[in-house]
């Protein structure tokens, strides 16, 4: 019984790879995605931040969106990098890109873009707040 279960599991993996290759997608079977994945509208907003060309030209592979989706998956689920689903590609690529972007300020720029878009969606006139109020009782406790 165990042998037949193993064989059917192996076949499921193979059929997943075949469907993925036929669908022409980078990582998931056509129609399947995670709730943490970016929508097309969100990706259009963030792609210019993540896809900045380097000094020697373009530096990212065409699967950049899957890499960002993988980072969001880790953030949403709390799973360790090593346990990323295989549909995202090698965990080392995702982890090393996350480290690079954390160090060079790319995530800060992405949050700035998201903040400005949220203020615009709220109907605010300026992309940045004109005033910030800090409650000193809370500031002293920190």
C-alpha positions in Angstrom: 0.0 0.0 0.0 2.8 2.4 0.9 4.5 1.7 -2.5 1.3 2.6 -4.4 0.9 5.8 -2.4 4.5 6.8 -3.1 4.0 6.1 -6.8 0.8 8.1 -7.0 2.5 11.0 -5.2 5.4 10.9 -7.6 2.9 10.9 -10.5 1.1 13.9 -9.1 4.4 15.8 -8.9 5.2 14.9 -12.5 1.7 15.9 -13.7 2.0 19.2 -11.9 5.3 19.9 -13.7 3.8 18.9 -17.1 0.7 21.1 -16.6 3.0 24.0 -15.5 5.2 23.6 -18.5 2.2 23.3 -20.9 0.6 26.4 -19.3 3.8 28.3 -19.8 3.7 29.8 -16.3 6.7 30.3 -14.1 5.5 28.5 -10.9 1.9 27.7 -10.5 -0.7 25.6 -12.3 -3.0 27.8 -14.4 -5.7 29.3 -12.3 -4.1 28.6 -8.9 -2.6 31.3 -6.8 -2.1 32.2 -3.1 -4.1 34.8 -1.3 -0.8 36.7 -0.6 -0.1 37.1 -4.4 -0.1 40.6 -5.8 -2.9 41.5 -8.2 -2.1 42.9 -11.6 -3.0 46.4 -10.4 -0.7 46.1 -7.3 2.1 44.7 -9.5 1.8 47.6 -11.9 2.2 50.0 -9.0 5.3 48.2 -7.5 7.1 46.8 -10.6 9.0 50.1 -11.3 10.3 50.0 -7.7 11.5 46.4 -7.8 12.6 46.3 -11.5 15.1 49.2 -11.4 18.0 48.4 -13.8 21.5 48.2 -12.4 24.6 49.9 -13.7 25.3 47.0 -16.0 21.7 46.9 -17.4 18.7 44.7 -16.4 19.5 42.6 -13.4 16.4 40.6 -12.8 15.0 37.5 -14.3 11.5 37.4 -15.8 10.2 35.7 -12.7 10.6 38.8 -10.5 6.9 38.9 -9.7 7.0 35.3 -8.4 9.9 36.3 -6.2 8.0 39.2 -4.7 4.9 36.9 -4.3 7.1 34.4 -2.5 8.3 37.1 -0.1 4.7 38.1 0.6 3.9 34.4 1.1 6.6 34.1 3.8 5.3 37.4 5.4 1.7 36.3 5.5 2.2 32.7 6.6 5.3 33.0 8.7 6.8 29.9 7.2 10.6 29.5 7.2 12.3 30.4 3.9 13.4 26.7 3.4 9.7 25.6 3.4 8.6 27.8 0.6 6.4 25.9 -1.8 8.3 24.7 -4.9 6.1 26.7 -7.1 8.0 29.8 -6.1 11.3 28.4 -7.2 14.5 27.9 -5.1 14.1 29.4 -1.6 17.7 30.6 -1.8 17.0 32.9 -4.7 14.0 34.4 -2.9 15.9 34.8 0.4 19.0 36.3 -1.1 16.9 38.8 -3.1 14.9 39.7 0.1 18.2 40.4 1.9 19.6 42.5 -0.9 16.4 44.6 -1.1 16.3 45.0 2.7 19.9 46.3 2.7 19.7 48.6 -0.3 16.5 50.4 0.7 14.2 48.9 -2.0 11.6 47.9 0.6 11.6 51.4 2.0 10.9 52.8 -1.5 8.1 50.2 -2.0 6.5 51.2 1.2 6.8 54.9 0.3 5.0 54.2 -3.0 2.3 52.2 -1.3 1.8 55.0 1.3 1.4 57.6 -1.4 -1.1 55.4 -3.3 -3.1 54.9 -0.1 -3.3 58.6 0.6 -4.3 59.3 -3.0 -7.0 56.6 -2.7 -8.2 58.2 0.5 -8.6 61.5 -1.4 -5.8 63.3 0.4 -4.3 66.3 -1.5 -0.6 65.6 -0.6 1.2 62.3 -0.9 2.9 62.9 2.4 1.3 64.0 5.6 1.6 67.7 6.5 1.6 67.0 10.3 2.2 64.2 12.6 0.9 64.0 16.2 2.7 61.9 18.8 1.2 61.2 22.2 4.0 61.8 24.6 2.7 59.4 27.2 3.2 56.6 24.7 6.5 57.9 23.5 8.0 58.0 27.0 7.0 54.3 27.6 8.8 53.2 24.4 
